[in-house]
């Protein structure tokens, strides 16, 4: 038997090959980049659908005579359903691979858009846009991101960032797509067109997903755990800290896409200018996912991830005290970049912290914390802002996020 590798010094990731050593043939190679492309497409479709809702919320509210907090619930339902089902889809992907759950998910996204397009009540919009799109995105998200982790070792941060940038591209396309669709018709026609496009683009992305046929060094080939070790990584205090930290950090991460447009409208800005803030968030996330995730492999994925979480929580102060469009635009770009780094590096942080055993299930379970934040934070914040004027509600959100950063900082990398 070969001798066990010595424990890596603090701050160094043990999955990075030694200087001069060639990476394993089945990791960091061309087939993995095809998987990254597939993940990019399914995330673009799924989260593009979820985040595009804010661009149509005002028209949907007018169609059914619904107040803003009721319409915000649709967004919260779609996002939270996505993350709740991830606990199931991650385990399915661990067993049968990512392709089948992702294909099912893209079919559900297309169906959900078409159901919402034909809805005759807000309840039917919630069923189509809230439940079906959320379920579909959840069935694709974790299987796709977990597959990317298995294909990469030294460049895991960069690969995760490129795959997750599909979310940012989908968000950035929202304003232009909403303008074009509403100019040609109403929100119902836009949803029908988006549904057809989702089936084609998302289905193509799902077909590119697969897990490595042979697993070499890295998260996909961790040594078997000792017999006394828990069967799954979440049966530990470390995982409990990671779960609660992810939940708290996710509170500031969820709110701007749901409520920033409303803030701009309350300040007297036109609908087009308000919706353009979603595009700026999308552009920021693209930059964050490419740049920050790429830098993370050299600077340290853990430190970069925690920095993104802390910066995202701190950026809430800009939103809380914004009085004009320039401040809101600056916040949208900065928040988008930091949120992009958080989303891109969370799967890599999970792989680095808990190893490759049941990785899809581990990522999926952590994402249920994001689901709780998405379900509860937007409607509660909308209600709080209706009662308490001023920056206090958003300041409390920032404090919750910083508490989450402290918990995540206590989670150390898994030993080899």
Number of C-alpha atoms within 10 A of each C-alpha: 3 4 5 7 9 9 9 13 8 9 13 14 22 21 19 18 15 10 6 6 8 8 18 15 12 19 26 20 14 12 16 24 19 16 26 28 21 29 34 28 26 35 31 27 30 31 25 24 28 28 23 24 24 26 24 22 21 17 14 20 17 11 13 12 11 15 11 17 17 14 23 21 22 27 28 27 25 31 30 28 25 34 30 24 24 30 22 17 28 31 21 18 27 18 11 12 21 31 23 18 25 32 22 17 30 32 22 26 34 29 22 27 28 23 23 26 23 15 17 12 14 19 13 16 23 24 19 26 31 27 23 27 33 31 28 28 34 35 33 34 28 35 33 35 29 31 28 32 30 27 29 30 27 19 21 28 31 24 31 30 31 24 26 32 30 28 29 31 24 26 28 25 17 24 23 14 16 22 16 12 18 16 11 11 11 15 22 20 16 22 26 20 16 21 25 17 14 26 21 14 16 28 22 17 28 29 17 21 28 24 24 19 8 10 17 18 19 27 23 25 14 14 13 8 11 8 7 6 11 11 12 15 20 18 11 11 11 17 21 17 19 25 23 19 26 25 24 26 30 29 25 30 28 22 21 21 25 27 18 20 25 21 19 21 15 11 13 12 16 12 14 15 15 24 26 19 25 30 25 25 29 32 24 28 35 28 23 29 33 23 17 27 32 21 15 21 20 15 14 15 26 25 14 22 28 21 15 23 29 21 21 28 29 19 18 25 17 18 22 18 15 19 13 12 16 10 13 23 21 19 26 27 22 23 30 29 28 29 30 32 35 31 24 29 29 23 27 30 25 24 27 24 20 24 24 21 20 21 28 32 25 27 26 27 25 26 27 22 24 26 27 21 25 29 25 16 22 25 23 15 19 20 13 14 16 10 10 11 9 11 16 15 17 22 19 12 23 26 17 19 27 21 16 26 25 17 19 26 15 12 20 16 20 13 14 17
